[in-house]
Amino acid sequence: MAKQPGLLYFSKVESCGTATAVSVPCVFSALGRSHYSDTRAQSQEGLLDVLKHAGFEVIWRDNNSGCKGVCDRVTYEDVSQPVKGDPLCNDDECYDERLLRGLPELIRKAGKDLVIVLHQKGSHGPSYWKRYPGQFQDFGPVCETNDLAKCSRESIVAAYDNTILYTDFVISKAIGLLAQSSVQDGVDASLVYFSDHGESLGENNLYLHGAPYVISPSGQRHVPMMVWLSDGFRSRFRLDQNCLAARTGQEFSHDNIFHSTLGMLGISTAVYNPRLDLFNACSHGS
């Protein structure tokens, strides 16, 4: 897949947890990993609540296992249930491209600034082979069972690599749709992508994810993060692309997501911490 112009990849990002049930509520809270607990997170409003209070329309689209409570007070759309005859579903689940269906129309009809969270299946194991349509099976043979002990490491990795290929396609398509909305409809668009946790693929005979954080291997904690900003978005929020590009090799974590989202959208609130906002140093308004 050709690289999208202006796409920035942050290469040193650590997750808040090693499983979705921890990382998703943690990343959308202001607590940070060292202070996070389910009880504390549930007792206070999270990022999506702050965005809603700031006047944004907020929509959570889900093709995974739900939002773990973080979207309870915003619009929720479940696209994960298979529909017979839908080319973007198999017998058991739907592919992540389904998250993009109707997205341009949704953006066009929005009456105010809009934040959409797309919760992907991504490369979530162990059913890697179910995560992508057949045309994305470039690597193989692949493991086609949840019992990974019955498969060779090579076939497990091949299936995983196909999920990465498909995710690359989905992200590229999402950026393409946003770029088109920017040009045709004058939308100041942006995309921030990150994974909630990593995966072990046989290193030291470990597979999948969910290991206790303090003893977890780096593969379960090191996550990708990418940022794409349209010209209009950079201009509106006075963000310096070259400055951001210079920061892509610095160390960040899920702790930065809450504050960076507020910073990139110019939201002023008491819970905002500029030191955790990766955009702050690159804002002409700072």
Contacts in CASP RR format, 6 or more apart in sequence:
PFRMAT RR
TARGET T0000
AUTHOR 0000-0000-0000
METHOD contacts of the structure
MODEL  1
MAKQPGLLYFSKVESCGTATAVSVPCVFSALGRSHYSDTRAQSQEGLLDV
LKHAGFEVIWRDNNSGCKGVCDRVTYEDVSQPVKGDPLCNDDECYDERLL
RGLPELIRKAGKDLVIVLHQKGSHGPSYWKRYPGQFQDFGPVCETNDLAK
CSRESIVAAYDNTILYTDFVISKAIGLLAQSSVQDGVDASLVYFSDHGES
LGENNLYLHGAPYVISPSGQRHVPMMVWLSDGFRSRFRLDQNCLAARTGQ
EFSHDNIFHSTLGMLGISTAVYNPRLDLFNACSHGS
1 165 0 8 1.000
1 168 0 8 1.000
1 169 0 8 1.000
1 172 0 8 1.000
2 172 0 8 1.000
4 172 0 8 1.000
4 175 0 8 1.000
4 176 0 8 1.000
4 179 0 8 1.000
4 228 0 8 1.000
6 228 0 8 1.000
6 229 0 8 1.000
6 241 0 8 1.000
7 175 0 8 1.000
7 226 0 8 1.000
7 227 0 8 1.000
7 228 0 8 1.000
8 226 0 8 1.000
8 227 0 8 1.000
8 228 0 8 1.000
8 241 0 8 1.000
8 244 0 8 1.000
8 245 0 8 1.000
8 248 0 8 1.000
9 224 0 8 1.000
9 225 0 8 1.000
9 226 0 8 1.000
9 248 0 8 1.000
10 224 0 8 1.000
10 225 0 8 1.000
10 226 0 8 1.000
10 227 0 8 1.000
10 247 0 8 1.000
10 248 0 8 1.000
10 249 0 8 1.000
10 250 0 8 1.000
10 252 0 8 1.000
10 278 0 8 1.000
11 248 0 8 1.000
11 249 0 8 1.000
12 222 0 8 1.000
12 249 0 8 1.000
12 250 0 8 1.000
12 251 0 8 1.000
12 252 0 8 1.000
13 194 0 8 1.000
13 222 0 8 1.000
13 223 0 8 1.000
13 224 0 8 1.000
13 225 0 8 1.000
13 251 0 8 1.000
13 252 0 8 1.000
13 253 0 8 1.000
13 254 0 8 1.000
14 221 0 8 1.000
14 222 0 8 1.000
14 223 0 8 1.000
14 251 0 8 1.000
14 252 0 8 1.000
14 253 0 8 1.000
14 254 0 8 1.000
15 23 0 8 1.000
15 27 0 8 1.000
15 195 0 8 1.000
15 196 0 8 1.000
15 197 0 8 1.000
15 198 0 8 1.000
15 220 0 8 1.000
15 221 0 8 1.000
15 222 0 8 1.000
15 223 0 8 1.000
15 253 0 8 1.000
15 254 0 8 1.000
16 22 0 8 1.000
16 23 0 8 1.000
16 26 0 8 1.000
16 27 0 8 1.000
16 32 0 8 1.000
16 33 0 8 1.000
16 36 0 8 1.000
16 253 0 8 1.000
16 254 0 8 1.000
16 255 0 8 1.000
17 23 0 8 1.000
17 26 0 8 1.000
17 33 0 8 1.000
17 196 0 8 1.000
17 197 0 8 1.000
17 210 0 8 1.000
17 213 0 8 1.000
17 216 0 8 1.000
17 221 0 8 1.000
17 254 0 8 1.000
18 197 0 8 1.000
18 198 0 8 1.000
18 209 0 8 1.000
18 210 0 8 1.000
18 211 0 8 1.000
18 212 0 8 1.000
18 213 0 8 1.000
18 216 0 8 1.000
18 220 0 8 1.000
18 221 0 8 1.000
19 197 0 8 1.000
19 209 0 8 1.000
19 210 0 8 1.000
20 64 0 8 1.000
20 65 0 8 1.000
20 68 0 8 1.000
20 124 0 8 1.000
20 196 0 8 1.000
20 197 0 8 1.000
21 68 0 8 1.000
22 36 0 8 1.000
23 196 0 8 1.000
23 197 0 8 1.000
23 254 0 8 1.000
24 67 0 8 1.000
24 68 0 8 1.000
24 70 0 8 1.000
24 119 0 8 1.000
24 196 0 8 1.000
25 36 0 8 1.000
25 38 0 8 1.000
25 41 0 8 1.000
25 42 0 8 1.000
25 68 0 8 1.000
25 69 0 8 1.000
25 70 0 8 1.000
26 32 0 8 1.000
26 33 0 8 1.000
26 36 0 8 1.000
26 41 0 8 1.000
26 254 0 8 1.000
27 194 0 8 1.000
27 196 0 8 1.000
27 254 0 8 1.000
27 257 0 8 1.000
27 258 0 8 1.000
28 46 0 8 1.000
28 47 0 8 1.000
28 48 0 8 1.000
28 70 0 8 1.000
28 257 0 8 1.000
28 258 0 8 1.000
29 36 0 8 1.000
29 40 0 8 1.000
29 41 0 8 1.000
29 44 0 8 1.000
29 46 0 8 1.000
29 47 0 8 1.000
29 70 0 8 1.000
29 258 0 8 1.000
30 44 0 8 1.000
30 46 0 8 1.000
30 47 0 8 1.000
30 258 0 8 1.000
30 259 0 8 1.000
30 271 0 8 1.000
30 273 0 8 1.000
31 37 0 8 1.000
31 40 0 8 1.000
31 41 0 8 1.000
32 254 0 8 1.000
32 255 0 8 1.000
32 258 0 8 1.000
33 213 0 8 1.000
33 253 0 8 1.000
33 254 0 8 1.000
33 255 0 8 1.000
42 69 0 8 1.000
45 53 0 8 1.000
45 73 0 8 1.000
46 70 0 8 1.000
46 258 0 8 1.000
47 70 0 8 1.000
47 257 0 8 1.000
47 258 0 8 1.000
47 261 0 8 1.000
47 262 0 8 1.000
48 58 0 8 1.000
48 60 0 8 1.000
48 70 0 8 1.000
48 71 0 8 1.000
48 73 0 8 1.000
48 74 0 8 1.000
48 115 0 8 1.000
48 117 0 8 1.000
49 73 0 8 1.000
49 74 0 8 1.000
50 262 0 8 1.000
50 267 0 8 1.000
50 269 0 8 1.000
50 271 0 8 1.000
51 58 0 8 1.000
51 115 0 8 1.000
51 261 0 8 1.000
51 265 0 8 1.000
51 267 0 8 1.000
52 58 0 8 1.000
52 73 0 8 1.000
52 74 0 8 1.000
54 265 0 8 1.000
54 267 0 8 1.000
54 269 0 8 1.000
55 112 0 8 1.000
55 113 0 8 1.000
56 112 0 8 1.000
56 113 0 8 1.000
56 114 0 8 1.000
56 115 0 8 1.000
56 265 0 8 1.000
57 75 0 8 1.000
57 110 0 8 1.000
57 111 0 8 1.000
57 112 0 8 1.000
57 113 0 8 1.000
57 114 0 8 1.000
57 115 0 8 1.000
58 71 0 8 1.000
58 74 0 8 1.000
58 75 0 8 1.000
58 114 0 8 1.000
58 115 0 8 1.000
58 116 0 8 1.000
58 117 0 8 1.000
59 74 0 8 1.000
59 75 0 8 1.000
59 76 0 8 1.000
59 77 0 8 1.000
59 106 0 8 1.000
59 114 0 8 1.000
59 115 0 8 1.000
59 116 0 8 1.000
59 117 0 8 1.000
60 67 0 8 1.000
60 70 0 8 1.000
60 71 0 8 1.000
60 74 0 8 1.000
60 75 0 8 1.000
60 76 0 8 1.000
60 77 0 8 1.000
60 116 0 8 1.000
60 117 0 8 1.000
60 119 0 8 1.000
61 77 0 8 1.000
61 79 0 8 1.000
61 99 0 8 1.000
61 116 0 8 1.000
61 117 0 8 1.000
61 118 0 8 1.000
61 119 0 8 1.000
62 76 0 8 1.000
62 77 0 8 1.000
62 78 0 8 1.000
62 79 0 8 1.000
62 80 0 8 1.000
62 119 0 8 1.000
63 79 0 8 1.000
63 80 0 8 1.000
63 93 0 8 1.000
63 94 0 8 1.000
63 95 0 8 1.000
63 96 0 8 1.000
63 98 0 8 1.000
63 99 0 8 1.000
63 118 0 8 1.000
63 119 0 8 1.000
63 120 0 8 1.000
63 121 0 8 1.000
64 80 0 8 1.000
64 119 0 8 1.000
64 120 0 8 1.000
64 121 0 8 1.000
64 122 0 8 1.000
64 124 0 8 1.000
66 78 0 8 1.000
66 119 0 8 1.000
67 76 0 8 1.000
67 117 0 8 1.000
67 119 0 8 1.000
71 117 0 8 1.000
79 94 0 8 1.000
79 98 0 8 1.000
79 99 0 8 1.000
79 101 0 8 1.000
80 93 0 8 1.000
80 94 0 8 1.000
80 121 0 8 1.000
81 94 0 8 1.000
82 89 0 8 1.000
82 90 0 8 1.000
82 91 0 8 1.000
82 92 0 8 1.000
82 93 0 8 1.000
82 94 0 8 1.000
83 89 0 8 1.000
83 94 0 8 1.000
86 94 0 8 1.000
86 98 0 8 1.000
87 133 0 8 1.000
88 94 0 8 1.000
88 95 0 8 1.000
88 97 0 8 1.000
88 98 0 8 1.000
88 101 0 8 1.000
88 133 0 8 1.000
89 95 0 8 1.000
89 98 0 8 1.000
90 130 0 8 1.000
92 127 0 8 1.000
92 130 0 8 1.000
93 121 0 8 1.000
93 130 0 8 1.000
95 121 0 8 1.000
95 131 0 8 1.000
95 132 0 8 1.000
95 133 0 8 1.000
95 166 0 8 1.000
96 118 0 8 1.000
96 120 0 8 1.000
96 121 0 8 1.000
96 122 0 8 1.000
96 131 0 8 1.000
96 166 0 8 1.000
96 167 0 8 1.000
96 170 0 8 1.000
97 169 0 8 1.000
97 170 0 8 1.000
97 173 0 8 1.000
99 118 0 8 1.000
99 119 0 8 1.000
99 120 0 8 1.000
99 170 0 8 1.000
100 118 0 8 1.000
100 170 0 8 1.000
100 173 0 8 1.000
100 174 0 8 1.000
100 177 0 8 1.000
103 116 0 8 1.000
103 174 0 8 1.000
103 177 0 8 1.000
104 177 0 8 1.000
104 180 0 8 1.000
104 181 0 8 1.000
106 114 0 8 1.000
106 116 0 8 1.000
107 114 0 8 1.000
107 178 0 8 1.000
107 181 0 8 1.000
107 185 0 8 1.000
107 187 0 8 1.000
107 189 0 8 1.000
108 181 0 8 1.000
108 185 0 8 1.000
113 265 0 8 1.000
115 265 0 8 1.000
118 174 0 8 1.000
120 167 0 8 1.000
120 170 0 8 1.000
121 131 0 8 1.000
122 131 0 8 1.000
122 163 0 8 1.000
122 166 0 8 1.000
122 167 0 8 1.000
122 195 0 8 1.000
123 131 0 8 1.000
123 160 0 8 1.000
123 163 0 8 1.000
123 164 0 8 1.000
123 167 0 8 1.000
123 195 0 8 1.000
123 199 0 8 1.000
124 131 0 8 1.000
125 131 0 8 1.000
125 199 0 8 1.000
125 208 0 8 1.000
125 209 0 8 1.000
126 146 0 8 1.000
126 148 0 8 1.000
126 207 0 8 1.000
126 208 0 8 1.000
127 146 0 8 1.000
128 142 0 8 1.000
128 143 0 8 1.000
128 156 0 8 1.000
128 159 0 8 1.000
128 160 0 8 1.000
128 162 0 8 1.000
128 163 0 8 1.000
129 142 0 8 1.000
129 143 0 8 1.000
129 144 0 8 1.000
129 159 0 8 1.000
129 162 0 8 1.000
131 162 0 8 1.000
131 163 0 8 1.000
131 166 0 8 1.000
132 162 0 8 1.000
132 163 0 8 1.000
132 165 0 8 1.000
132 166 0 8 1.000
133 166 0 8 1.000
136 162 0 8 1.000
136 165 0 8 1.000
136 166 0 8 1.000
136 169 0 8 1.000
137 162 0 8 1.000
138 161 0 8 1.000
138 162 0 8 1.000
138 165 0 8 1.000
139 157 0 8 1.000
139 158 0 8 1.000
139 159 0 8 1.000
139 161 0 8 1.000
139 162 0 8 1.000
139 165 0 8 1.000
140 155 0 8 1.000
140 158 0 8 1.000
140 159 0 8 1.000
140 162 0 8 1.000
141 155 0 8 1.000
141 158 0 8 1.000
142 155 0 8 1.000
142 158 0 8 1.000
142 159 0 8 1.000
142 162 0 8 1.000
143 150 0 8 1.000
143 151 0 8 1.000
143 152 0 8 1.000
143 155 0 8 1.000
143 156 0 8 1.000
143 158 0 8 1.000
143 159 0 8 1.000
144 159 0 8 1.000
145 151 0 8 1.000
148 156 0 8 1.000
148 207 0 8 1.000
148 208 0 8 1.000
153 201 0 8 1.000
153 202 0 8 1.000
156 201 0 8 1.000
156 202 0 8 1.000
156 207 0 8 1.000
157 201 0 8 1.000
160 199 0 8 1.000
160 201 0 8 1.000
171 191 0 8 1.000
171 193 0 8 1.000
171 226 0 8 1.000
174 191 0 8 1.000
175 191 0 8 1.000
175 228 0 8 1.000
178 187 0 8 1.000
178 189 0 8 1.000
178 190 0 8 1.000
178 191 0 8 1.000
178 228 0 8 1.000
178 230 0 8 1.000
179 189 0 8 1.000
179 230 0 8 1.000
181 187 0 8 1.000
181 189 0 8 1.000
182 188 0 8 1.000
182 189 0 8 1.000
182 230 0 8 1.000
182 231 0 8 1.000
182 232 0 8 1.000
182 233 0 8 1.000
186 232 0 8 1.000
187 230 0 8 1.000
188 230 0 8 1.000
188 232 0 8 1.000
188 233 0 8 1.000
188 235 0 8 1.000
188 236 0 8 1.000
188 237 0 8 1.000
189 230 0 8 1.000
189 232 0 8 1.000
189 233 0 8 1.000
190 227 0 8 1.000
190 228 0 8 1.000
190 229 0 8 1.000
190 230 0 8 1.000
190 233 0 8 1.000
190 264 0 8 1.000
191 226 0 8 1.000
191 227 0 8 1.000
191 228 0 8 1.000
192 225 0 8 1.000
192 226 0 8 1.000
192 227 0 8 1.000
192 257 0 8 1.000
192 260 0 8 1.000
192 261 0 8 1.000
192 264 0 8 1.000
193 224 0 8 1.000
193 225 0 8 1.000
193 226 0 8 1.000
193 227 0 8 1.000
194 223 0 8 1.000
194 224 0 8 1.000
194 225 0 8 1.000
194 226 0 8 1.000
194 254 0 8 1.000
194 257 0 8 1.000
195 223 0 8 1.000
195 224 0 8 1.000
195 225 0 8 1.000
196 223 0 8 1.000
197 209 0 8 1.000
197 210 0 8 1.000
197 220 0 8 1.000
197 221 0 8 1.000
197 223 0 8 1.000
198 209 0 8 1.000
198 219 0 8 1.000
198 220 0 8 1.000
198 221 0 8 1.000
198 222 0 8 1.000
198 223 0 8 1.000
199 207 0 8 1.000
199 208 0 8 1.000
199 209 0 8 1.000
199 219 0 8 1.000
199 220 0 8 1.000
200 206 0 8 1.000
200 207 0 8 1.000
200 208 0 8 1.000
200 209 0 8 1.000
200 211 0 8 1.000
200 217 0 8 1.000
200 219 0 8 1.000
200 220 0 8 1.000
201 207 0 8 1.000
203 217 0 8 1.000
203 219 0 8 1.000
204 217 0 8 1.000
206 217 0 8 1.000
209 220 0 8 1.000
210 216 0 8 1.000
210 220 0 8 1.000
211 217 0 8 1.000
211 220 0 8 1.000
213 221 0 8 1.000
223 254 0 8 1.000
225 252 0 8 1.000
227 244 0 8 1.000
229 239 0 8 1.000
229 241 0 8 1.000
233 239 0 8 1.000
234 240 0 8 1.000
234 241 0 8 1.000
237 264 0 8 1.000
237 265 0 8 1.000
237 266 0 8 1.000
237 283 0 8 1.000
238 283 0 8 1.000
238 284 0 8 1.000
238 285 0 8 1.000
239 264 0 8 1.000
239 279 0 8 1.000
239 282 0 8 1.000
239 283 0 8 1.000
239 284 0 8 1.000
240 282 0 8 1.000
240 283 0 8 1.000
240 284 0 8 1.000
243 281 0 8 1.000
243 282 0 8 1.000
244 278 0 8 1.000
244 279 0 8 1.000
244 282 0 8 1.000
247 278 0 8 1.000
247 281 0 8 1.000
247 282 0 8 1.000
250 278 0 8 1.000
252 278 0 8 1.000
255 276 0 8 1.000
256 276 0 8 1.000
256 277 0 8 1.000
256 278 0 8 1.000
258 276 0 8 1.000
259 272 0 8 1.000
259 273 0 8 1.000
259 274 0 8 1.000
259 275 0 8 1.000
259 276 0 8 1.000
259 277 0 8 1.000
260 276 0 8 1.000
260 277 0 8 1.000
260 278 0 8 1.000
260 279 0 8 1.000
262 269 0 8 1.000
262 271 0 8 1.000
262 272 0 8 1.000
262 277 0 8 1.000
263 272 0 8 1.000
263 274 0 8 1.000
263 277 0 8 1.000
263 279 0 8 1.000
263 280 0 8 1.000
263 283 0 8 1.000
264 277 0 8 1.000
264 279 0 8 1.000
274 280 0 8 1.000
274 286 0 8 1.000
280 286 0 8 1.000
END
